Amino acid sequence: MINRKRKVADVALKLFVEKGIQHTSVQEIIEKANISKGTFYNYFTSKNDCVADILEYLRYDASQQRIAIQFGKNAQDRSVFIEQITILIRLNEERNLSALFETILASNEKDLKRLVLRHRIIELEWLENRMIEVIGEEIHEYAFEGTILFYGMLQHMLFTMRVTNSEYSLNRLVDVILSYVELILPNMLKNNTSLINESAVDILRSKVDKKAITLQELQDFADNLKQQIEFNEEQEDLFEALMSELQRERIRKVVLQQFFKPFQQQFQGTTIESQVHTFTNLIWYYLKSI
């Protein structure tokens, strides 16, 4: 069944690439795959569910190839790391997925955008963990930002080379850009310089991995903050103002948002500074959902 399901997903992918997801009907997939409607819905609950499986198959294929490359070799081997990075890029090119991803991200289809963003975050997290493994635990705090810098440079370099019809070796491209990031990370570490804080990463993950934040979850997060340090008078006043506004039958979003910056400033230099930023980001995300 798994092989048959995958074959249907492969047929759907070809149609999605050729016509676009929105312009491909379930009926077209059924006819092209030579299956019944019942079989399609036995495999997938919807077209979006089919897209989710296509991305899952892509990640599975990449992970299997990455494991095979690393088997029996030093986990810190840089050449192995480079080869592992190129695998997903090659698979994307072979299956013509890059253009499809960009079309989805430019669309108004929230569920599809969430699937693609989740797919990209999973890849960012894989690269982050491998980067720490290869370069060293000392870059842990800066590795996610280093990963974003790496992919940003790589994507723009690939775009430029394709547009100018320049010849390039993907392995060499990854090697050189990785060497740039290897120079940047020690500088970030030395100067304690980072543009993306932990709270921003948390909110990014929450947008694609979690259900919408609830009021009870905000309350639980707030309770945890209060247990960690004793608030001074100004911190307590702003905290109570935030929580009081959240309990109103009609939450005044404009009023709440005015508290965010002064509340964050009150905790600068404290042990919970990052968590306070996460808390206000989660409130912002909650306000967007109501």
C-alpha positions as CSV (number, residue, x, y, z in Angstrom):
1,M,0.0,0.0,0.0
2,I,2.8,2.4,0.9
3,N,4.4,2.0,-2.5
4,R,1.1,2.5,-4.3
5,K,0.4,5.6,-2.2
6,R,3.8,7.0,-3.0
7,K,3.2,6.4,-6.8
8,V,0.0,8.4,-6.5
9,A,1.9,11.2,-4.7
10,D,4.5,11.2,-7.5
11,V,1.8,11.5,-10.1
12,A,0.2,14.4,-8.1
13,L,3.6,16.1,-7.8
14,K,4.1,16.1,-11.6
15,L,0.7,17.6,-12.1
16,F,1.3,20.2,-9.4
17,V,4.6,21.3,-11.0
18,E,3.0,21.4,-14.5
19,K,-0.3,23.1,-13.6
20,G,0.0,24.4,-10.1
21,I,-1.7,23.0,-7.1
22,Q,-4.8,25.2,-7.3
23,H,-5.3,24.4,-11.0
24,T,-5.0,20.6,-10.5
25,S,-8.1,18.8,-9.5
26,V,-8.4,15.6,-7.5
27,Q,-10.2,14.1,-10.5
28,E,-7.1,14.8,-12.7
29,I,-4.9,13.1,-10.2
30,I,-7.3,10.1,-10.1
31,E,-7.3,9.8,-13.9
32,K,-3.6,10.2,-14.3
33,A,-2.8,7.7,-11.5
34,N,-5.5,5.3,-12.8
35,I,-7.1,4.9,-9.4
36,S,-10.6,5.3,-8.0
37,K,-11.8,8.3,-6.0
38,G,-12.2,6.0,-3.0
39,T,-8.6,4.9,-3.3
40,F,-7.4,8.5,-3.4
41,Y,-9.3,9.5,-0.3
42,N,-8.2,6.3,1.4
43,Y,-4.6,7.6,0.9
44,F,-5.2,11.3,1.4
45,T,-7.9,13.4,3.1
46,S,-7.4,16.3,0.6
47,K,-5.0,17.8,-1.9
48,N,-3.2,19.5,0.9
49,D,-2.7,16.2,2.7
50,C,-1.2,14.9,-0.5
51,V,1.2,17.9,-0.6
52,A,2.2,17.1,3.1
53,D,3.0,13.5,2.1
54,I,5.1,14.7,-0.9
55,L,7.2,16.8,1.4
56,E,7.4,13.9,3.9
57,Y,8.7,11.6,1.2
58,L,11.3,14.3,0.2
59,R,12.6,14.5,3.7
60,Y,12.6,10.7,4.1
61,D,14.7,10.3,0.9
62,A,17.1,13.0,2.0
63,S,17.5,11.5,5.4
64,Q,18.2,8.1,4.1
65,Q,20.8,9.4,1.7
66,R,22.4,11.5,4.5
67,I,22.6,8.5,6.8
68,A,24.2,6.4,4.1
69,I,26.8,9.0,3.4
70,Q,27.7,9.4,7.1
71,F,27.7,5.7,8.0
72,G,31.0,4.6,9.4
73,K,32.5,8.1,9.1
74,N,33.4,10.8,11.6
75,A,30.4,12.9,12.4
76,Q,32.7,16.0,12.3
77,D,34.0,15.2,8.8
78,R,33.4,18.5,6.9
79,S,33.4,16.9,3.5
80,V,30.6,14.5,4.6
81,F,28.6,17.5,6.0
82,I,29.0,19.3,2.6
83,E,27.8,16.3,0.7
84,Q,24.8,15.9,3.1
85,I,23.8,19.6,2.5
86,T,23.7,19.2,-1.3
87,I,21.4,16.2,-1.1
88,L,18.1,18.0,-0.5
89,I,19.1,20.7,-3.0
90,R,19.6,18.1,-5.7
91,L,16.4,16.4,-4.8
92,N,14.5,19.7,-5.0
93,E,16.1,20.3,-8.5
94,E,15.3,16.8,-9.7
95,R,11.6,17.1,-8.7
96,N,11.3,20.8,-9.7
97,L,10.1,21.7,-6.3
98,S,11.8,25.1,-5.8
99,A,9.4,27.0,-8.2
100,L,6.4,25.2,-6.6
101,F,7.5,26.3,-3.1
102,E,7.9,29.9,-4.2
103,T,4.4,29.9,-5.8
104,I,2.9,28.5,-2.6
105,L,4.6,31.1,-0.4
106,A,3.4,33.9,-2.7
107,S,-0.2,32.6,-2.5
108,N,-3.0,33.2,0.0
109,E,-3.2,29.5,0.8
110,K,-2.5,29.5,4.6
111,D,-2.4,25.7,5.0
112,L,-0.1,25.1,2.1
113,K,2.2,28.0,3.2
114,R,2.3,26.4,6.7
115,L,3.4,23.1,5.2
116,V,6.2,24.6,3.2
117,L,7.4,26.8,6.1
118,R,7.3,23.7,8.4
119,H,9.4,21.8,5.8
120,R,11.9,24.6,5.6
121,I,12.2,24.9,9.4
122,I,12.8,21.1,9.7
123,E,15.7,21.5,7.3
124,L,17.0,24.6,9.1
125,E,16.9,22.6,12.4
126,W,18.7,19.7,10.8
127,L,21.5,22.0,9.5
128,E,21.6,23.8,12.8
129,N,22.2,20.5,14.7
130,R,24.8,19.3,12.2
131,M,26.6,22.6,12.2
132,I,27.0,22.4,16.0
133,E,28.2,18.8,15.6
134,V,30.8,19.7,13.0
135,I,32.0,23.1,14.2
136,G,31.6,22.7,18.0
137,E,29.2,23.1,20.9
138,E,30.5,26.6,21.5
139,I,28.5,28.0,18.6
140,H,25.2,26.5,19.9
141,E,23.7,29.9,20.8
142,Y,24.4,31.3,17.3
143,A,23.9,28.2,15.1
144,F,20.3,28.9,14.1
145,E,21.2,32.4,12.9
146,G,24.3,30.9,11.2
147,T,22.0,28.5,9.4
148,I,19.8,31.3,8.1
149,L,22.8,33.2,6.9
150,F,24.1,30.1,5.1
151,Y,20.8,29.4,3.3
152,G,20.3,33.1,2.5
153,M,23.7,33.3,0.8
154,L,23.2,29.9,-0.9
155,Q,19.8,30.7,-2.4
156,H,20.9,34.1,-3.7
157,M,24.1,32.7,-5.2
158,L,22.2,29.9,-6.9
159,F,19.7,32.4,-8.3
160,T,22.5,34.7,-9.6
161,M,24.4,31.8,-11.2
162,R,21.2,30.4,-12.9
163,V,20.1,33.8,-14.2
164,T,23.5,34.5,-15.6
165,N,23.8,31.0,-17.0
166,S,27.1,30.5,-15.1
167,E,28.7,27.1,-14.6
168,Y,29.1,26.0,-11.0
169,S,29.7,23.0,-8.9
170,L,27.1,22.6,-6.1
171,N,29.6,21.0,-3.8
172,R,32.1,23.8,-4.3
173,L,29.4,26.4,-3.8
174,V,28.3,24.8,-0.5
175,D,31.9,24.5,0.6
176,V,32.7,28.2,-0.1
177,I,29.6,29.5,1.5
178,L,30.1,27.3,4.5
179,S,33.6,28.7,4.9
180,Y,32.1,32.2,5.0
181,V,29.7,31.2,7.8
182,E,32.6,29.5,9.6
183,L,34.3,32.9,9.6
184,I,31.2,34.8,10.8
185,L,30.3,32.5,13.7
186,P,33.5,33.1,15.7
187,N,33.0,36.8,15.3
188,M,29.4,36.5,16.6
189,L,30.7,34.5,19.5
190,K,33.5,36.9,20.3
191,N,31.4,40.0,20.1
192,N,28.2,38.4,21.5
193,T,26.4,39.7,18.3
194,S,23.1,38.2,17.2
195,L,20.2,39.6,15.2
196,I,17.7,36.9,16.0
197,N,17.0,36.2,19.6
198,E,15.6,33.0,21.0
199,S,12.1,34.4,21.3
200,A,11.9,35.1,17.6
201,V,12.9,31.5,16.8
202,D,10.2,30.3,19.3
203,I,7.5,32.3,17.6
204,L,8.6,31.1,14.2
205,R,8.3,27.5,15.2
206,S,5.0,28.1,16.9
207,K,3.5,29.5,13.7
208,V,4.1,26.2,11.8
209,D,4.3,23.5,14.5
210,K,1.6,24.3,17.0
211,K,-2.1,25.0,17.1
212,A,-3.1,28.5,17.8
213,I,-2.0,29.7,21.3
214,T,-4.8,29.7,23.9
215,L,-5.5,32.1,26.7
216,Q,-4.8,29.3,29.2
217,E,-1.4,28.7,27.7
218,L,-0.6,32.4,28.1
219,Q,-1.7,32.2,31.7
220,D,0.4,29.2,32.3
221,F,3.4,30.9,30.7
222,A,2.8,34.0,32.9
223,D,2.6,31.9,36.1
224,N,5.9,30.3,35.2
225,L,7.5,33.8,34.7
226,K,6.4,34.9,38.2
227,Q,7.8,31.8,39.8
228,Q,11.3,32.4,38.4
229,I,12.1,35.9,39.9
230,E,10.5,38.3,42.3
231,F,9.1,41.3,40.3
232,N,9.8,44.8,41.4
233,E,7.0,47.4,41.6
234,E,7.2,48.6,37.9
235,Q,7.5,45.0,36.6
236,E,4.5,44.0,38.7
237,D,2.4,46.9,37.5
238,L,3.0,46.2,33.8
239,F,2.5,42.5,34.3
240,E,-0.9,43.0,36.0
241,A,-1.9,45.5,33.3
242,L,-1.1,42.9,30.6
243,M,-2.9,40.0,32.4
244,S,-5.9,42.2,33.3
245,E,-6.4,43.3,29.7
246,L,-6.2,39.7,28.5
247,Q,-9.0,38.7,30.9
248,R,-11.4,41.3,29.4
249,E,-14.5,40.1,27.5
250,R,-13.4,42.4,24.7
251,I,-9.6,42.5,24.5
252,R,-8.4,45.9,23.4
253,K,-5.5,45.0,21.1
254,V,-4.2,48.5,20.7
255,V,-4.0,49.0,24.5
256,L,-2.3,45.7,25.0
257,Q,0.3,46.3,22.3
258,Q,1.4,49.5,24.0
259,F,2.5,47.5,27.0
260,F,4.9,45.2,25.1
261,K,8.0,47.4,24.7
262,P,8.0,48.9,28.3
263,F,7.3,45.4,29.7
264,Q,10.3,44.0,27.8
265,Q,12.5,46.9,28.8
266,Q,11.8,46.3,32.5
267,F,13.4,42.9,32.2
268,Q,16.5,43.8,30.2
269,G,19.6,42.2,31.8
270,T,17.5,39.8,34.0
271,T,17.7,36.0,33.9
272,I,14.3,35.9,32.2
273,E,14.8,38.5,29.5
274,S,14.5,36.1,26.6
275,Q,11.4,34.4,28.2
276,V,9.7,37.8,28.6
277,H,10.3,38.5,24.9
278,T,8.8,35.0,24.1
279,F,5.8,35.9,26.3
280,T,5.0,39.1,24.5
281,N,5.5,37.5,21.1
282,L,3.0,34.8,22.1
283,I,0.5,37.4,23.2
284,W,1.0,39.1,19.9
285,Y,0.4,35.8,18.1
286,Y,-2.7,35.2,20.2
287,L,-4.1,38.6,19.3
288,K,-3.6,37.8,15.6
289,S,-5.7,34.7,16.0
290,I,-8.8,36.3,17.7
